[in-house]
Amino acid sequence: MRNPFASLNRFWGGDGEFLRRRMELLAQAPIPYLWLLGKTGSGKTSIIRCLTGADSAVIGKGFRPQTREAQLFSFPDDETPIVQFLDTRGIGEAHYDPAADIADFDARAHLVIATVRATDQATDEIVRPLRQIRRANRQRPVLLAVTCLHDSYPGRQHPEPDPYDDSPRPLPESVPEDLRRALQAQYERFDRLFDRAVPIDLTPAGEGFAVPEFGGQRLKQAILDLLPAAYRQTLLQMEQLSAALGKMHQERATPIILAHSVLAATAAAVPVPWVDIPVVMAIQSHLTYRLARINQQPLDAATLGHVGGAVGGRVAARMGIREALKFIPWVGAAVNAAAAFALTYASGWVWNWYFLEIRQGHVPSPDELRTMYRQQLQKAMQVWQKTHHEAPA
């Protein structure tokens, strides 16, 4: 078996190779830029969640200011974006003027997605800026997403099978009459301002609908149909590209986690309980911050509390030692060293996994973190045993 410690020398090197590989990968994936235009509560975040699979919490934290009125969400993150969403949040405010946004974003945006609730009759505040955006670039497609269809049939499930087709203005006979009138009214209000409409209802799973993301697949297909050909492939291969980037980040983390684990084991090989040695705790803290940095993820108090509550802190460390000792056939200083290695290794991989999950749009739960921690403790002891051949006492 290849000695995992042979890669430790890479820990002290630069990031040139990683950056080069990442740039080569992204160069093959033109980044679609989707401009979301709609009032607050019209379903823009739900559309991002549907397209990326990201949790709403991740989306909320992922936006960063672009202008006074607009914010950008890059998926999976700013460092390695695969798709970018511009959310114009000034819609509906008296002072909003789209001229500044047009100047800043017109050349970048490949598709405008205008969102409006099916029953919203106060649409002038979005029609006016959309008219200006449409006039600025008539070649860029506009998709009209008519959302929250269930407002027209409260207390009822969505129709099955899905009655909507891929025509520019879907208006099936089988939907409730109130909804038909609402859809027809929106098509008239946005007349000549969109290339295709897609009625959708993207609701959280807990709201009781049998199909939470009703029309989600139609939405994705409409975006693919309207995007320039060069950018469709990126969306089609979003999952594979995200996985490739995640693998690169995992490979990058391996020598860093091993180096810190070896340092912790060395520091712990003294005849005192290792959990009381400040240097070991400092090594683990440094590892956490290093992993956050290479994954381009912030480490705020909320994140430290969320993950640390499951795998960090003195109580968790002592519990981890008891778990780790089940796999250690040695005593004395060897136990301290092996436990320090295992806990540092396990916590490092849990933190790295957490950051990668966040990059994919998922916030791991405390139970998921604890499960991963236990799995990585066992893996750590297997690594230790295969690379240390001391005879049992």
Secondary structure, DSSP 8 states (H G I E B T S, - for coil): ---GGGGGGGGGS-SHHHHHHHHHHHHTS---EEEEEE-TTSSHHHHHHHHH---HHHHHHH-EESSSSEEEEEES-SSS-SEEEEEE--TT-TT--HHHHHHHHTTT-SEEEEEEETT----HHHHHHHHHHHHH-TTS-EEEEEE-GGGGSTTS---SS----SSSS---TTS-HHHHHHHHHHHHHTTTS-SEEEE-EE--GGG--SSSEETHHHHHHHHHHHS-HHHHHHHHTHHHHHHHHHHHHHHHHHHHHHHHHHHHHHHH-SSS-GGG-HHHHHHHHHHHHHHHHHTT----HHHHHHHHHHH-HHHHHHHHHHHHHTT----THHHHHHHHHHHHHHHHHHHHHHHHHHHTT----HHHHHHHHHHHHHHHHHHHHHH------
